[in-house]
Every structure is written in structure tokens, then in C-alpha cells.
Amino acid sequence: MNERRGRGAPRRACVLGASGGIGSALVAALERRGVETIYAGSRRATLARSPAVTSFTFDFADEASLEEAATTIAAEGPLDLILVATGLLHRANAVRPEKSMRQLDPASLAELFHVNSIGPAIAAKHFLPQLARDGRAVMAFLSARVGSIGDNRLGGWYGYRASKAALNAFVRGFAIEASRMNRESIVVSLHPGTVDTRLSMPFQRGLAAGQLQRAEQSADHLLQVIAQLTAEDSGGFFAWDGQRIAY
């Protein structure tokens, strides 16, 4: 049974990165909340799971695919919620978090920035203008606590940290521009916590009890945080438990 759509909950939502662990869980969580129309975007075509879900494909390497998807969706009406749930931390035999500056590699850095900051920024270029121009409307990007420059006390993981910090900088700028289109708009970065997905799998050993969340838990927490945000929070960086994170 669907959860009832609460006051101020979105009617039309879009998830970019809907085939990933958290992205898929976000789509399911929006379905449970009774969101009427959900656009679920991923690199590969997927079957819609319910009449509420419309699947589409996009590729950060192909800006035209983002523009086409945004234009098609816009023709059906403005969006109340856009979630960018994409990210890259590692890729077998190619991209790994650096333990030392000696491991910095130009190709790996380029790929991390492409997926974690440049791709989401170009997605915002085409999708942010599709947010509703009046009333509450939200665009949220999945970032990571390690992308906080002020919170970095361990070093390492240079490419991932820097690419997520760059994403946060983009988000801050997008929030300012979005406010000129709609004073009630909210654009934020969100830290989903440590979630049991392929992204975190090689780094789960040694986690404290209770630190690892299921994707379904993280999705519910993130949507709860979004529901509590106001226009004054736009441009901010928030954790899954609602706590503000320093840039």
C-alpha cells in the first residue's frame, strides 16, 4: 500500500541515476509516497515498474541526451523535485581512491570529475530550468561528506574528495541562480551516509555497528531531509540525518 502523499510533497519528480543502488531506492520511495509522476533516468533502458514511472536514458558523455530528456519532460509540465543520484568512487583496474599524492593519475582524476561534478553540472544546465517557477521546488544532488574541505582530517582520496567538493561549489552557484527564477526554490547537496551499494562495497570492512545503511533506509532519510528544507537552506550541504555539513 502506498504511503499517502504528505502536504507539500512533490507530484512530479525526476531521478537521474535511477539504476544505481540509491537512485533505484529513491524511485521506490517516491512510489511509496504516492508521487503521481516519476521520471527515472539511467544510462541503460530499464522497464518501468509501475504506471507512475516513466523510464528514459541519458549519458553524461552525451549532452544532447540530457537536453533531449529535459525538453521531453518539460513538455509534460514542470517538475517539483529533481534528484541527481549519480557518482563514481572506484572502477575495477582503473579508478581507486588514492592513499597518497604519489598515486594521483590524470586519467582517473578526469573520469572522477566527469562523473561526480561536470556531468551533474551539465544535467543542471538542462534540468534546473524545468523546476516549477512558483511554489516550493527542489533539486538535490548526492554528494559525500568527504567532499567537505573543512571536514577533511584524514587526507587521501584526492580525486573523489575534490570532485565532490567541486559539485558542492556548483550547487551553491545553482542555488543563487535558481532563486532568481523562483524565490521558493531549493537547491542542495546531500550526503546519503555510508550505504550498502557497489560504490561502498570495497570499503565496508571495519565500519562501526549501525554505520552501514541499506539503500532503502538512506532513500527514506534523504526524502525526509528534503521535506524539511526551506528556501533559506538553498545552497547548503546536508547529511542524511538533517545535520548541516560545512563546505
BALOBA-1460 file (C-alpha; in Angstrom, 3 decimals):
// residues 247
<rec num="1" residu="m" x="0.000" y="0.000" z="0.000"/>
<rec num="2" residu="n" x="1.336" y="3.434" z="-0.901"/>
<rec num="3" residu="e" x="2.103" y="5.913" z="1.822"/>
<rec num="4" residu="r" x="-0.115" y="8.971" z="1.484"/>
<rec num="5" residu="r" x="1.489" y="11.947" z="-0.209"/>
<rec num="6" residu="g" x="2.041" y="14.460" z="2.532"/>
<rec num="7" residu="r" x="1.417" y="18.184" z="2.437"/>
<rec num="8" residu="g" x="3.935" y="19.861" z="0.150"/>
<rec num="9" residu="a" x="5.149" y="16.519" z="-1.250"/>
<rec num="10" residu="p" x="6.077" y="16.517" z="-4.945"/>
<rec num="11" residu="r" x="3.622" y="15.495" z="-7.626"/>
<rec num="12" residu="r" x="6.140" y="15.301" z="-10.466"/>
<rec num="13" residu="a" x="9.669" y="14.076" z="-9.730"/>
<rec num="14" residu="c" x="12.738" y="13.069" z="-11.719"/>
<rec num="15" residu="v" x="15.640" y="10.853" z="-10.626"/>
<rec num="16" residu="l" x="18.879" y="10.878" z="-12.618"/>
<rec num="17" residu="g" x="20.887" y="7.766" z="-11.844"/>
<rec num="18" residu="a" x="17.808" y="5.637" z="-11.222"/>
<rec num="19" residu="s" x="19.553" y="2.319" z="-11.892"/>
<rec num="20" residu="g" x="22.080" y="2.751" z="-9.070"/>
<rec num="21" residu="g" x="21.607" y="1.463" z="-5.548"/>
<rec num="22" residu="i" x="20.451" y="4.731" z="-4.000"/>
<rec num="23" residu="g" x="18.794" y="6.023" z="-7.173"/>
<rec num="24" residu="s" x="16.663" y="2.905" z="-7.506"/>
<rec num="25" residu="a" x="15.733" y="3.120" z="-3.828"/>
<rec num="26" residu="l" x="14.744" y="6.771" z="-4.276"/>
<rec num="27" residu="v" x="12.412" y="5.866" z="-7.137"/>
<rec num="28" residu="a" x="10.804" y="3.162" z="-4.983"/>
<rec num="29" residu="a" x="10.496" y="5.537" z="-2.022"/>
<rec num="30" residu="l" x="8.791" y="8.153" z="-4.191"/>
<rec num="31" residu="e" x="6.385" y="5.479" z="-5.439"/>
<rec num="32" residu="r" x="5.538" y="4.530" z="-1.846"/>
<rec num="33" residu="r" x="4.808" y="8.163" z="-1.113"/>
<rec num="34" residu="g" x="2.272" y="8.312" z="-3.906"/>
<rec num="35" residu="v" x="4.144" y="10.696" z="-6.206"/>
<rec num="36" residu="e" x="1.980" y="10.844" z="-9.302"/>
<rec num="37" residu="t" x="4.671" y="11.013" z="-11.991"/>
<rec num="38" residu="i" x="8.268" y="9.839" z="-11.635"/>
<rec num="39" residu="y" x="10.811" y="10.090" z="-14.432"/>
<rec num="40" residu="a" x="13.599" y="7.569" z="-13.879"/>
<rec num="41" residu="g" x="16.743" y="8.216" z="-15.908"/>
<rec num="42" residu="s" x="19.737" y="5.936" z="-16.352"/>
<rec num="43" residu="r" x="22.407" y="5.082" z="-18.903"/>
<rec num="44" residu="r" x="20.628" y="1.892" z="-19.942"/>
<rec num="45" residu="a" x="16.956" y="1.411" z="-20.687"/>
<rec num="46" residu="t" x="15.008" y="-0.147" z="-17.821"/>
<rec num="47" residu="l" x="11.440" y="-1.343" z="-17.599"/>
<rec num="48" residu="a" x="9.049" y="0.918" z="-15.731"/>
<rec num="49" residu="r" x="7.950" y="-0.742" z="-12.508"/>
<rec num="50" residu="s" x="4.560" y="0.940" z="-12.224"/>
<rec num="51" residu="p" x="2.266" y="3.268" z="-14.186"/>
<rec num="52" residu="a" x="3.710" y="6.176" z="-12.181"/>
<rec num="53" residu="v" x="7.242" y="5.603" z="-13.508"/>
<rec num="54" residu="t" x="8.471" y="6.672" z="-16.934"/>
<rec num="55" residu="s" x="11.984" y="5.499" z="-17.794"/>
<rec num="56" residu="f" x="14.408" y="7.378" z="-20.023"/>
<rec num="57" residu="t" x="18.087" y="7.143" z="-20.905"/>
<rec num="58" residu="f" x="20.871" y="9.693" z="-20.713"/>
<rec num="59" residu="d" x="24.659" y="9.730" z="-20.732"/>
<rec num="60" residu="f" x="26.889" y="12.358" z="-19.156"/>
<rec num="61" residu="a" x="29.205" y="11.863" z="-22.131"/>
<rec num="62" residu="d" x="26.401" y="12.980" z="-24.467"/>
<rec num="63" residu="e" x="24.997" y="16.397" z="-23.550"/>
<rec num="64" residu="a" x="22.384" y="16.083" z="-26.293"/>
<rec num="65" residu="s" x="20.828" y="13.144" z="-24.418"/>
<rec num="66" residu="l" x="20.355" y="15.343" z="-21.341"/>
<rec num="67" residu="e" x="18.908" y="18.189" z="-23.369"/>
<rec num="68" residu="e" x="16.516" y="15.859" z="-25.200"/>
<rec num="69" residu="a" x="15.317" y="14.235" z="-21.975"/>
<rec num="70" residu="a" x="14.806" y="17.575" z="-20.233"/>
<rec num="71" residu="t" x="12.920" y="19.001" z="-23.215"/>
<rec num="72" residu="t" x="10.650" y="15.946" z="-23.469"/>
<rec num="73" residu="i" x="9.857" y="16.018" z="-19.755"/>
<rec num="74" residu="a" x="9.283" y="19.798" z="-19.788"/>
<rec num="75" residu="a" x="6.653" y="19.385" z="-22.495"/>
<rec num="76" residu="e" x="4.553" y="17.454" z="-19.976"/>
<rec num="77" residu="g" x="4.824" y="20.068" z="-17.246"/>
<rec num="78" residu="p" x="7.228" y="21.474" z="-14.643"/>
<rec num="79" residu="l" x="8.925" y="19.320" z="-12.025"/>
<rec num="80" residu="d" x="8.595" y="19.688" z="-8.250"/>
<rec num="81" residu="l" x="11.617" y="17.542" z="-7.395"/>
<rec num="82" residu="i" x="14.800" y="16.586" z="-9.242"/>
<rec num="83" residu="l" x="17.300" y="14.186" z="-7.688"/>
<rec num="84" residu="v" x="20.760" y="13.625" z="-9.163"/>
<rec num="85" residu="a" x="21.889" y="10.295" z="-7.694"/>
<rec num="86" residu="t" x="24.986" y="9.602" z="-9.764"/>
<rec num="87" residu="g" x="28.530" y="9.082" z="-8.550"/>
<rec num="88" residu="l" x="31.848" y="7.314" z="-9.028"/>
<rec num="89" residu="l" x="34.353" y="6.286" z="-6.356"/>
<rec num="90" residu="h" x="36.123" y="3.336" z="-7.951"/>
<rec num="91" residu="r" x="36.187" y="1.265" z="-11.120"/>
<rec num="92" residu="a" x="37.944" y="-2.067" z="-11.408"/>
<rec num="93" residu="n" x="41.580" y="-1.826" z="-12.528"/>
<rec num="94" residu="a" x="41.178" y="1.848" z="-13.406"/>
<rec num="95" residu="v" x="39.939" y="4.179" z="-10.664"/>
<rec num="96" residu="r" x="40.749" y="3.723" z="-6.982"/>
<rec num="97" residu="p" x="40.775" y="6.171" z="-4.058"/>
<rec num="98" residu="e" x="44.315" y="7.465" z="-3.637"/>
<rec num="99" residu="k" x="46.124" y="6.847" z="-0.361"/>
<rec num="100" residu="s" x="48.891" y="9.281" z="-1.280"/>
<rec num="101" residu="m" x="49.534" y="12.084" z="-3.754"/>
<rec num="102" residu="r" x="52.001" y="9.709" z="-5.406"/>
<rec num="103" residu="q" x="49.010" y="7.761" z="-6.721"/>
<rec num="104" residu="l" x="47.430" y="10.742" z="-8.484"/>
<rec num="105" residu="d" x="46.659" y="9.841" z="-12.092"/>
<rec num="106" residu="p" x="45.382" y="12.343" z="-14.701"/>
<rec num="107" residu="a" x="43.040" y="9.873" z="-16.402"/>
<rec num="108" residu="s" x="41.446" y="8.775" z="-13.132"/>
<rec num="109" residu="l" x="41.043" y="12.370" z="-11.987"/>
<rec num="110" residu="a" x="39.420" y="13.303" z="-15.281"/>
<rec num="111" residu="e" x="36.926" y="10.439" z="-15.002"/>
<rec num="112" residu="l" x="36.061" y="11.264" z="-11.388"/>
<rec num="113" residu="f" x="35.448" y="14.913" z="-12.209"/>
<rec num="114" residu="h" x="33.440" y="13.976" z="-15.297"/>
<rec num="115" residu="v" x="31.055" y="11.722" z="-13.351"/>
<rec num="116" residu="n" x="30.946" y="13.494" z="-9.985"/>
<rec num="117" residu="s" x="30.913" y="17.161" z="-10.928"/>
<rec num="118" residu="i" x="30.909" y="18.005" z="-14.640"/>
<rec num="119" residu="g" x="28.128" y="15.550" z="-15.559"/>
<rec num="120" residu="p" x="25.774" y="16.692" z="-12.763"/>
<rec num="121" residu="a" x="26.539" y="20.330" z="-13.641"/>
<rec num="122" residu="i" x="25.530" y="19.807" z="-17.276"/>
<rec num="123" residu="a" x="22.439" y="17.935" z="-16.056"/>
<rec num="124" residu="a" x="21.564" y="21.014" z="-14.008"/>
<rec num="125" residu="k" x="22.067" y="23.209" z="-17.064"/>
<rec num="126" residu="h" x="19.179" y="21.414" z="-18.764"/>
<rec num="127" residu="f" x="17.025" y="20.181" z="-15.878"/>
<rec num="128" residu="l" x="17.132" y="23.020" z="-13.355"/>
<rec num="129" residu="p" x="15.124" y="25.313" z="-15.673"/>
<rec num="130" residu="q" x="12.391" y="22.638" z="-15.671"/>
<rec num="131" residu="l" x="11.679" y="23.148" z="-11.958"/>
<rec num="132" residu="a" x="8.362" y="24.807" z="-11.188"/>
<rec num="133" residu="r" x="8.669" y="28.609" z="-11.278"/>
<rec num="134" residu="d" x="6.249" y="29.186" z="-8.426"/>
<rec num="135" residu="g" x="5.822" y="27.353" z="-5.124"/>
<rec num="136" residu="r" x="8.260" y="25.002" z="-3.450"/>
<rec num="137" residu="a" x="10.544" y="23.123" z="-5.873"/>
<rec num="138" residu="v" x="13.706" y="21.174" z="-5.066"/>
<rec num="139" residu="m" x="16.781" y="19.951" z="-6.919"/>
<rec num="140" residu="a" x="19.131" y="17.826" z="-4.794"/>
<rec num="141" residu="f" x="22.493" y="16.311" z="-5.707"/>
<rec num="142" residu="l" x="24.084" y="13.341" z="-3.947"/>
<rec num="143" residu="s" x="27.456" y="14.463" z="-2.661"/>
<rec num="144" residu="a" x="29.626" y="12.936" z="0.081"/>
<rec num="145" residu="r" x="30.864" y="14.091" z="3.457"/>
<rec num="146" residu="v" x="34.437" y="13.597" z="2.274"/>
<rec num="147" residu="g" x="33.718" y="16.393" z="-0.223"/>
<rec num="148" residu="s" x="33.733" y="18.832" z="2.687"/>
<rec num="149" residu="i" x="37.031" y="20.732" z="2.618"/>
<rec num="150" residu="g" x="36.649" y="21.833" z="6.232"/>
<rec num="151" residu="d" x="35.886" y="18.313" z="7.452"/>
<rec num="152" residu="n" x="38.953" y="16.698" z="5.842"/>
<rec num="153" residu="r" x="41.173" y="15.432" z="8.654"/>
<rec num="154" residu="l" x="42.474" y="12.195" z="7.100"/>
<rec num="155" residu="g" x="43.748" y="13.253" z="3.677"/>
<rec num="156" residu="g" x="43.855" y="10.879" z="0.730"/>
<rec num="157" residu="w" x="41.009" y="10.071" z="-1.636"/>
<rec num="158" residu="y" x="42.057" y="13.161" z="-3.577"/>
<rec num="159" residu="g" x="40.051" y="12.718" z="-6.739"/>
<rec num="160" residu="y" x="36.799" y="11.727" z="-5.056"/>
<rec num="161" residu="r" x="37.088" y="14.465" z="-2.420"/>
<rec num="162" residu="a" x="37.949" y="17.168" z="-4.938"/>
<rec num="163" residu="s" x="35.276" y="16.174" z="-7.463"/>
<rec num="164" residu="k" x="32.579" y="16.164" z="-4.779"/>
<rec num="165" residu="a" x="33.860" y="19.499" z="-3.429"/>
<rec num="166" residu="a" x="33.566" y="20.851" z="-6.969"/>
<rec num="167" residu="l" x="29.999" y="19.545" z="-7.133"/>
<rec num="168" residu="n" x="29.200" y="21.384" z="-3.909"/>
<rec num="169" residu="a" x="30.606" y="24.594" z="-5.415"/>
<rec num="170" residu="f" x="28.402" y="24.147" z="-8.482"/>
<rec num="171" residu="v" x="25.370" y="23.569" z="-6.262"/>
<rec num="172" residu="r" x="25.996" y="26.768" z="-4.332"/>
<rec num="173" residu="g" x="26.049" y="28.715" z="-7.577"/>
<rec num="174" residu="f" x="22.981" y="26.942" z="-8.961"/>
<rec num="175" residu="a" x="21.042" y="27.831" z="-5.800"/>
<rec num="176" residu="i" x="21.732" y="31.520" z="-6.323"/>
<rec num="177" residu="e" x="20.653" y="31.409" z="-9.949"/>
<rec num="178" residu="a" x="17.558" y="29.300" z="-9.189"/>
<rec num="179" residu="s" x="16.387" y="31.822" z="-6.593"/>
<rec num="180" residu="r" x="16.133" y="34.419" z="-9.346"/>
<rec num="181" residu="m" x="13.663" y="32.186" z="-11.173"/>
<rec num="182" residu="n" x="11.696" y="31.114" z="-8.096"/>
<rec num="183" residu="r" x="12.175" y="32.538" z="-4.605"/>
<rec num="184" residu="e" x="10.860" y="29.289" z="-3.116"/>
<rec num="185" residu="s" x="13.278" y="27.038" z="-4.986"/>
<rec num="186" residu="i" x="15.735" y="24.883" z="-3.031"/>
<rec num="187" residu="v" x="18.985" y="23.531" z="-4.472"/>
<rec num="188" residu="v" x="21.158" y="21.453" z="-2.128"/>
<rec num="189" residu="s" x="23.895" y="18.850" z="-1.807"/>
<rec num="190" residu="l" x="23.074" y="15.751" z="0.254"/>
<rec num="191" residu="h" x="25.330" y="13.218" z="1.964"/>
<rec num="192" residu="p" x="23.489" y="9.851" z="1.953"/>
<rec num="193" residu="g" x="25.649" y="8.240" z="4.634"/>
<rec num="194" residu="t" x="27.578" y="5.009" z="4.133"/>
<rec num="195" residu="v" x="25.170" y="2.891" z="2.123"/>
<rec num="196" residu="d" x="25.366" y="-0.791" z="1.232"/>
<rec num="197" residu="t" x="25.858" y="-0.383" z="-2.527"/>
<rec num="198" residu="r" x="28.510" y="-1.285" z="-5.087"/>
<rec num="199" residu="l" x="30.116" y="2.115" z="-4.545"/>
<rec num="200" residu="s" x="30.910" y="1.427" z="-0.880"/>
<rec num="201" residu="m" x="31.321" y="-2.351" z="-1.004"/>
<rec num="202" residu="p" x="35.163" y="-2.486" z="-1.061"/>
<rec num="203" residu="f" x="35.336" y="-0.085" z="1.901"/>
<rec num="204" residu="q" x="32.788" y="-1.545" z="4.330"/>
<rec num="205" residu="r" x="35.216" y="-3.574" z="6.416"/>
<rec num="206" residu="g" x="35.808" y="-2.100" z="9.835"/>
<rec num="207" residu="l" x="32.697" y="0.068" z="9.908"/>
<rec num="208" residu="a" x="31.184" y="0.574" z="13.337"/>
<rec num="209" residu="a" x="27.973" y="-1.310" z="14.084"/>
<rec num="210" residu="g" x="24.984" y="0.549" z="12.698"/>
<rec num="211" residu="q" x="27.038" y="2.808" z="10.442"/>
<rec num="212" residu="l" x="26.133" y="0.971" z="7.240"/>
<rec num="213" residu="q" x="22.638" y="1.744" z="5.936"/>
<rec num="214" residu="r" x="20.523" y="-0.162" z="3.462"/>
<rec num="215" residu="a" x="19.737" y="1.807" z="0.307"/>
<rec num="216" residu="e" x="16.056" y="1.847" z="1.276"/>
<rec num="217" residu="q" x="16.902" y="3.413" z="4.637"/>
<rec num="218" residu="s" x="19.101" y="6.052" z="3.069"/>
<rec num="219" residu="a" x="16.449" y="6.960" z="0.479"/>
<rec num="220" residu="d" x="13.805" y="7.413" z="3.168"/>
<rec num="221" residu="h" x="16.165" y="9.534" z="5.258"/>
<rec num="222" residu="l" x="17.074" y="11.724" z="2.297"/>
<rec num="223" residu="l" x="13.453" y="12.348" z="1.367"/>
<rec num="224" residu="q" x="12.689" y="13.200" z="4.996"/>
<rec num="225" residu="v" x="15.511" y="15.748" z="4.979"/>
<rec num="226" residu="i" x="14.263" y="17.238" z="1.717"/>
<rec num="227" residu="a" x="10.750" y="17.544" z="3.137"/>
<rec num="228" residu="q" x="12.073" y="19.700" z="5.987"/>
<rec num="229" residu="l" x="14.153" y="22.086" z="3.882"/>
<rec num="230" residu="t" x="13.131" y="25.694" z="3.278"/>
<rec num="231" residu="a" x="14.300" y="28.292" z="0.776"/>
<rec num="232" residu="e" x="16.708" y="29.603" z="3.429"/>
<rec num="233" residu="d" x="18.530" y="26.246" z="3.233"/>
<rec num="234" residu="s" x="19.121" y="26.541" z="-0.510"/>
<rec num="235" residu="g" x="22.773" y="26.238" z="-1.429"/>
<rec num="236" residu="g" x="23.508" y="24.186" z="1.681"/>
<rec num="237" residu="f" x="25.071" y="20.773" z="2.236"/>
<rec num="238" residu="f" x="23.137" y="18.368" z="4.476"/>
<rec num="239" residu="a" x="23.683" y="14.858" z="5.820"/>
<rec num="240" residu="w" x="21.099" y="12.078" z="5.775"/>
<rec num="241" residu="d" x="20.176" y="12.909" z="9.401"/>
<rec num="242" residu="g" x="19.462" y="16.545" z="8.615"/>
<rec num="243" residu="q" x="22.688" y="17.942" z="10.058"/>
<rec num="244" residu="r" x="24.310" y="20.745" z="8.042"/>
<rec num="245" residu="i" x="27.818" y="19.936" z="6.776"/>
<rec num="246" residu="a" x="30.443" y="22.625" z="6.321"/>
<rec num="247" residu="y" x="31.738" y="23.119" z="2.794"/>
